[in-house]
Amino acid sequence: MEKRSAPRIYQTLPAMVVGVDANGETFNTDSELDNFSSGGLYLWLGRHVEQGAKLFITFWPPVNRTDDYPAMEVEVHGIVLRTEPQHDGVYGVAVAIEHERALSNVSH
């Protein structure tokens, strides 16, 4: 049974992530969202980040590009809830959304 309060969208989407990794190094890297909802998201990251780390994430949800419905860009400030190391050196990262902002008329 699903315990989440908000419906989750399962779709791989390109993302950009800015933060500080477990070694204290600032990074700005391409990533992929695995899924997201209004309360959180799960992404794949090539860096190890610690629980409690703050991340700034930008992603582009699937929106039809027409004059009436331009492309959208979503900016998220979030806190890492957990990291899950994968066999290929990538980390699955669960993030709670603290603040988000949707921008339209973005050219991507």
N, C-alpha and C positions, 0 to 999 in steps of 0.2 A: 504494500500500500504506500502511495506517495505521501510524504510528510511535509512537503514544501507548501507554503501558503500561496505562492504565485506560480502560474503555469510556466514550464520551461520549454524553450525552443531549442531543438537539437538540430543544429546546422553548422557546418564548418565555415568560418568566415575569417578573412584576413584581418589582422590587428597589428597595431604598433604598441609596444610596452616600454615605459620609462620607469626606472626604479633603482634601488640599491640592492645588490646581491648579497649572499651570505658572507662573502669576503670583504664587504664594505665598499665594493666598486660600483660606481654609477654606470648604468647601461641604458641604451636606447636601441631596441631591437625589433625585428619583425617577429610575429607570432601568429598563432591560429586559435580562434575561439572554437571550442568543442560544442558548448551550449551556453545559453544565457536566459535569465529571467529579469524581472524588475528588481529583484533583491540580490542577485549575484550572478557570477559567471564562472566557467571552467575553461582554462586555456592551457596550451602546450607551450612550454618555455624552455629554451636551451640553457638557462641559468638557474642555479639553485637560489631560491629566496626563502627566507625564514618566516615562520608564522608570525603575524603581527606587522610584517613589512608593509609599507604603503606603496601602491603602484598607481601609475597614471596610464590608462589604456584608451586607445582610440580604435574604434572598429566601424565597419560599414554594413549595416543590416540590409537584407534583401528588400529593396523597394524598386518598383517599376520606375524607370526614368522616362518621364513625360513632362510636358509643360505644367500639368496640373499636380504632379507628384514628383518633384525633383529628388535626386539622390540625397541620402541622409548620412551624416557622420555623427557617431555617438562618442562623447568623451566621458570617461568614468574615472573617478577617484575611488579607490577601494583598498581594503585591508586583506592580506593573505590569511585565510583560515587554515589551510593545510597545503603541503606539497607532497607529491607522490612520485618518487623516482621510478622511471621506466627503464627497461632493459637496454634501450638505445641511447641512454644518456640524457634524454629529454625529461622534463618534469611536468607532471600534471599539477596545475595550481588552481585551487578553489579560492575565489575572491568574493568577499562581501562588498556590495556597493554602498559607499557612504554618500556619494553625490554623483549625479549624472546630468549631462546636458546634450540635447540633440540639436544639431545644426543642419539646416537644409541648404539647397543650392550649392552643394559641394561638387567639384569636378573631379571625380575618381572613376 
